[in-house]
Amino acid sequence: MTAADGDFGMPGSLARVLAEIGGERAAQDVRWGIQDIADGTGPDGAAAADRAKDETAAAFAGGTLTWRHILIEEVLEAFAEDDPEALRTELVQVAAVAAKWIQALDRRRAGLRAS
């Protein structure tokens, strides 16, 4: 197994997380139906995204980086987009970071450490 398999050192973990996410998405559709609502994003969010990038970089440099830093930076970058393709790219990054954070929680619960 390679580090690039997405399993974060736990065989099958990415598939399990994605299955849980798929289940939650299906439950959302049952509860709310199809929702065609506005994105609510755009350049007005650029300053907040820039601050989040700076905070993440400072936390990394200072050795205090957390998953919260990473996820909020990705979310605020998405909020700053008004181009649908760029917004989609940012939202994929949000989902990927959230999935990896879930995997990190699962690794901790299993008592595993990065090698």
Helices and strands as residue ranges (DSSP letters): G 3-5, H 13-32, G 43-45, H 46-62, H 67-79, H 84-109
